[in-house]
Amino acid sequence: MSKTKSPRFVTATCACGASFEREVKRGRPQKWCPACVEVPFYERTVAPAPVLPEGEEPVEAKPGSEHDVLREVRELIEAEMAVVNAEHKARFAELVDAGVNKYVAADQIEDQLREEIQAVYAKYR
């Protein structure tokens, strides 16, 4: 006898702008509301873009997971991580150019990289 879980539902927004409850399943999630599913695919409508006052530009939604607690500062973190990675790459190249084996060099600077990464994330937590 197998135990079956009751289906779980989340709120989704259809391309027509309507909100609906869809079942959480593996694979492709349901994209269209029940009303749009009844309409042939090429005849389905998409919600019109909102009209903005003159001189105002639309603000694009930041991509990312809704579960990412740092999504508001993700761009700052990515910029700082680019600097940390560039410095790490330069330190590694210096050691290899000095004649140190690349595996030994990686072991030598691994702890420093870990501390720098943790320092970047610690600023925003």
Residue, then its C-alpha position, 0 to 999 in steps of 0.5 A: m500500500s503506498k501513501t499518496k500525498s494530496p496535490r499542492f497548489v500555488t497561485a499563478t498568473c496567466a498571460c491574459g492577466a488572470s490569476f488561477e490556482r495550478e497544481v505543483k507538478r514536476g515538468r512544465p508548469q501549467k501556464w494558461c488559466p482554465a478559460c484560456v485553455e479552452v481557446p485555440f492556442y493561436e487565438r489566445t490573448v496576452a494582457p496589454a502592457p501598462v501605459l506609463p506617463e510620458g517620460e517614465e520608463p518601465v521598471e523591469a522585474k529582477p530575475g531570480s528566485e522568490h526564495d532568494v533572500l538577497r535578491e534585492v542586493r544580488e547585483l551588488i553581490e555579483a559585482e563584488m564577487a567579480v572583483v574577488n574572483a579576479e583577485h583570486k585568479a591574479r594570485f593564482a597566476e602569480l604563484v604558478d608563474a613563480g614555479v609552484n605546481k597549480y594544484v599546490a597553488a590552489d591549495q595554498i590560496e583556497d582558504q583566502l578565497r573562502e574567507e573573501i567570499q564569506a566576507v562579501y555575503a556577510k555584508y548583506r546578511 
